[in-house]
Amino acid sequence: MKEIYIDSGNVYTQVDDEDYLFLISGYDFELNEGGYVICKLKEKYKYKKMGLYSNKSLQKLLIDPERRGRNHVIDHIDGNILNNQKSNLRKATHAQNMHNRKPQKHMSKYKGVH
């Protein structure tokens, strides 16, 4: 496991050893409003077609970079959105992913009860 430092959030994200060089050589990283890691193609690669994808969440880039859409979700098994090791990521539908979310502060600890 390797860690990549994210300046915008002053945090580290964890990735597998085999993905580390590919990621740091082709992408810059930042956190979005939800705390997920977003990969932005480095400036020197923006106009070259090298099989790199721009502005994608890190978990989608690692698991299934060509898919898009709301029903295509990559879920973090342990709930830690900074743990982007492939063993911690799985494909899910939006509905399946909603079953894993933590209780909201304004809700009861029971799902569906306000």
Buried (B, 14 or more C-beta within 10 A) or exposed (E): EBEBEBEEBEBEBBBBEEBBEEBBEBBBBEBEEEEBBBBBBBEEBEEEEEEBEBEBBBBBBBBEEEEEEEEBBBBBEEEEBBBBBEEBBBBBEEEEBEEEEEEEEEEEEEEEEE
